[in-house]
């Protein structure tokens, strides 16, 4: 009786033989997987070496540009803007403007996508 028949039928095989053949199979399987991973790593590295192109560096020889900031024509002065903000906050809090004191303000960039803004607007409108 050879080893493969003995392992299939289980006759004539000791426990230590079965464990040794099982561990040999596990080590052989892990070795094959590791070897394939190493081959894949080498192939990907070769792809990088062969197909990767370095971006060409361009030298900038232009003179520095002087930036001028043009103010918008319809810009409100700070007193009017603070009055509008105070009135809006007072209206949303249902309180008087005498109870509020706005010390500073700043514009928040609106970088959210359109679907996010619309969802927020819908949520706020559904609460009232």
Long-range contacts (C-beta under 8 A, 24 or more apart in sequence): 81-105
